[in-house]
Amino acid sequence: MLWSAIFLGVADSFSRAEFKVAIPRHAATQDVLTALQVNKIVRNPWSLKLAVRLGGYDKKIHAGEYLLSPSMSLKRIFETLSEQRGLSLTSSKQVVIPEGYSLQEIVEVMDRAGVVSQKTFADYFARYDPQVWRERYSFLQDNKLTGEFFFEGYLYPDTYIFAEDTTPEAALDFMLGRFEKKIYPRLREAVGAYNLHELLTLASIVEKEAVFKAEMPLIAGVYYNRLRIRMHLGSCPTIKYALGNPRKKEVLYRDLEIKSPYNTYKNYDLPPSPICSPGLNAIDAVVDTPKTTYLYFFAKGDGTSVFSNTYEEHLRKQGANPSFLYNSN
């Protein structure tokens, strides 16, 4: 009980502040503890000193610059400092994860940046225990998936700086930590008829469907309306994801026949996981969705969409122009 109280306690669980703490080479342990207290990352000096002693962290802390927060437990703080699980500017690499990238694309970006190779990620996805992550992050409790699908959608799109020797676990931990700060508080507000995992899944579809921010809430509304009457979502981005090609330019009629739980033309309800990492605009769209009666929409050549209440209206607005490209919803 004492161990848990010390290592799992936080200074401020509601804080969203982040502080850059520099640890010089050969820094004395007391200097490190002072830096944590000065930045108000840790408030109880007695717990701080006891944690160092119990965990043997005085011999494990690495030099570098780290982003730390009062909302982090002592355990996570010292894991970050001793195992470089997070930001370190010592021999660092910058990685940009755009909104709408799938896990496959994120892994490719990390590989190209020289942070973690695709093979190293694949090896990790084949052996890790999802329950460990569920215990570390409460927002993963509704996520019942395994393997790489477990992380899909939860890696916050942002600019990151990683140490060259970052492990897959460390990279995932840092991106999940950013999700916890940026997205979790917003999604938590909307949990009700749909759990957090389902809301994130819907947001990922909205992210891939919309070109303009202003249309995201309307597209979210279409999908909520379809879910309410148990109508196929009919989202082309989910087909591309099922095909393993999220950037595929054209979705053909034959593609709609693929046997996959991500084929929303064949399966009702939401797919089993997000299809990408959505940004805050898509998250806001599924949290604050206007009430409409729209059930259909299609994209025009300029990126804007045309919305309809009925299938007849939908066809009339499109015009009778059959095409090999299936681009309407």
C-alpha positions, 0 to 999 in steps of 0.5 A: 500500500505504501509503495502504491501511494508513493509511486502512483500519487500525482501532484495535480491530476487535472493539470494540463501544464507541461514543463521542460526539465533539463538534466545535465550530465553527472547531475547530483540526484538532489539537483534533479529533485530540486528541479522537479519541486521548483517546477511544481511537478512534485509537491511532496519532497518526502515522497520524492526522496523515498521514491528515489531510494525505493526505486534505486533511481539515483543511479538510473537518471539520464542526462537530457531535456524532458517534458514532464507534467504535474499530472504524471505519477512519480512512477512515470516521471522516474521511468521517463528520466531513467529509461528515456520513455518520452521526450529527450533532446539528447541525440534526438529525432523530430517526427511529425505525425499528421492528422488522419494517419493510420498506425501503419503510416505512423510506423513508416514515419517513425522508421524513416525518421530513424527512431524505431524500425518497422520490424522492431514495432512488428516484433513488439506488437506480436508480444506485448500485453494489452492489459498492461496498457489498460492499467496504465491508461484508463481511457483504454479500458473500452478497447478490447483489441489486441496486436497493432489494432489496439493502438490504432487511433490513440496515437495523437497526431503532433510533432514529437522529438524522440531519442535515437535509442527510443524503444517501441514501448517508449514511443507509444507511451509518449504518444498515448500520454499526449492523447491523454492530455489533448483528447481524452478530456474532450471525449470523456465529456461525450461518453454516454450512448457510445463509449470512448472507443466507439466515439474515437472510431467515429471521429477517425471516419469523420477525419478521413471523410471531411476535407473542410473543418466546417463540414465535420459536424454535419458528416458526424451527424449523418453517421449518428443518424445512420447508426440510430436506424441501423443503416450501413455507414457506407464509408469509403475510407473504411474500405481503403483501410480494409484493403491495407491502403489508406491513401488509395485514390479510387474505390472500385465497386469490386472493392466494396465486396471485401470480406472485412469487419472494416467493410461498412458497406457490408457490416452494420454498426461501427468498425472494431477500431478507429481507422486513423488518428483523428485530430481535435477538429474531428473529435469536436465534431463527434462531441458537439454534433448538430441535430439534422435529418441528413442520411446521405452526402457526397463530395463535389470536385472542390472538396465540399459536400452535398447533404440529403435527407432521402436517397431519392434526393441524394440521387437527384442532387448527384445527377444520373452520372454512373461512374466506376468510382464509388465516391458517394455516401 
